[in-house]
């Protein structure tokens, strides 16, 4: 409460939450579509076959997977443990840094 300076419990509706996150969700969807548009054809084929895996806290946003499926036409999966998967994947990148660096260095810069 801004007047008293004390914490206050406020109930907000699902519609209010949806409206509050609408812009960031639109940015996520646009970023996915832009990335897919820039993908080389051989990678696009693999993504079309296997789908996109959502990770992190955003993967837990109800309906994000369905919206991405609808807007991209691709299969969308939510990681088994989305909150930990980002950290686990980062750890694997560190473990395999040399091999990953070779792959990244082989890609032409845009």
Backbone torsions as a table, in degrees:
resi	resn	phi	psi	omega
1	UNK	NA	121.0	-177.1
2	UNK	-68.0	-28.1	-178.6
3	UNK	-75.4	-50.4	-176.7
4	UNK	-86.7	-20.6	-177.0
5	UNK	78.8	5.1	-179.0
6	UNK	-99.4	151.3	176.2
7	UNK	-61.9	148.5	-178.6
8	UNK	-141.2	139.2	176.3
9	UNK	-84.8	130.3	179.4
10	UNK	-128.3	134.7	177.5
11	UNK	-97.3	127.2	176.8
12	UNK	-121.3	150.2	-176.8
13	UNK	-86.0	164.0	176.1
14	UNK	-61.4	-35.7	179.2
15	UNK	-63.4	-38.7	178.4
16	UNK	-66.7	-39.1	177.8
17	UNK	-65.5	-45.8	178.5
18	UNK	-56.3	-45.1	-179.8
19	UNK	-64.3	-39.2	-177.9
20	UNK	-66.7	-32.5	-177.1
21	UNK	-102.3	4.2	-176.9
22	UNK	-57.4	-47.3	-177.8
23	UNK	-64.8	-47.8	177.1
24	UNK	-62.9	-36.1	178.5
25	UNK	-66.5	-42.0	176.2
26	UNK	-59.4	-38.8	178.6
27	UNK	-65.1	-39.2	177.5
28	UNK	-62.8	-48.4	-179.1
29	UNK	-61.0	-44.9	178.9
30	UNK	-62.5	-40.2	179.6
31	UNK	-64.6	-40.8	178.3
32	UNK	-63.5	-46.7	-179.0
33	UNK	-64.2	-40.6	178.3
34	UNK	-63.9	-43.3	179.2
35	UNK	-62.5	-43.3	178.9
36	UNK	-63.8	-37.9	178.5
37	UNK	-63.4	-30.4	-177.7
38	UNK	-91.3	-3.6	-177.8
39	UNK	-69.8	141.9	171.9
40	UNK	-64.6	149.7	-176.0
41	UNK	-54.8	-38.9	-178.3
42	UNK	-66.0	-33.7	177.5
43	UNK	-75.3	-39.0	177.9
44	UNK	-59.2	-39.3	178.1
45	UNK	-62.3	-43.4	177.8
46	UNK	-63.3	-42.1	-180.0
47	UNK	-65.7	-39.7	179.1
48	UNK	-62.9	-38.4	179.5
49	UNK	-73.0	-46.9	-172.7
50	UNK	-94.6	-27.4	179.3
51	UNK	93.2	-178.0	-179.7
52	UNK	-107.9	136.3	177.6
53	UNK	-106.3	122.4	177.7
54	UNK	-85.9	133.8	179.3
55	UNK	-129.7	170.0	178.2
56	UNK	78.3	-179.5	-177.3
57	UNK	-62.8	-32.2	179.1
58	UNK	-61.7	-27.1	178.6
59	UNK	-62.7	-21.8	-178.2
60	UNK	-88.0	-1.8	176.7
61	UNK	-68.4	118.4	-176.8
62	UNK	-60.0	126.0	176.6
63	UNK	92.1	-10.7	-179.6
64	UNK	-63.2	-42.2	179.8
65	UNK	-60.9	-43.5	-179.2
66	UNK	-66.8	-39.5	178.9
67	UNK	-64.9	-44.1	177.9
68	UNK	-63.9	-38.8	177.8
69	UNK	-61.0	-45.4	-178.7
70	UNK	-65.8	-42.0	-174.3
71	UNK	-82.1	-24.4	-179.4
72	UNK	-104.5	-21.4	-175.6
73	UNK	73.5	13.6	-178.0
74	UNK	-110.0	155.2	174.6
75	UNK	-66.2	137.1	179.4
76	UNK	-122.5	129.6	179.5
77	UNK	-122.0	149.4	174.3
78	UNK	-102.1	129.8	180.0
79	UNK	-54.9	149.4	-178.6
80	UNK	-56.2	-42.2	179.5
81	UNK	-131.3	76.4	-169.9
82	UNK	-59.9	-32.3	-177.6
83	UNK	-70.5	-33.1	-179.8
84	UNK	-93.8	-17.6	-172.2
85	UNK	-64.1	-32.7	179.4
86	UNK	-65.0	-46.4	179.6
87	UNK	-65.7	-41.4	179.7
88	UNK	-64.1	-42.7	178.3
89	UNK	-65.0	-38.9	177.0
90	UNK	-63.3	-40.4	177.8
91	UNK	-61.8	-41.1	178.3
92	UNK	-65.4	-37.0	177.3
93	UNK	-62.9	-40.0	178.5
94	UNK	-65.3	-42.9	179.6
95	UNK	-63.0	-36.2	-177.2
96	UNK	-108.0	31.8	-172.6
97	UNK	-56.5	-43.0	-176.7
98	UNK	-62.9	-46.4	179.5
99	UNK	-65.7	-40.6	179.5
100	UNK	-65.3	-39.4	-179.8
101	UNK	-63.4	-38.0	178.2
102	UNK	-63.2	-40.2	178.9
103	UNK	-66.4	-45.4	-178.9
104	UNK	-65.7	-38.9	179.6
105	UNK	-68.8	-26.1	-178.6
106	UNK	-75.8	-18.3	-178.5
107	UNK	-80.8	134.4	176.7
108	UNK	-67.0	141.9	178.5
109	UNK	-78.5	141.9	179.5
110	UNK	-108.0	NA	NA
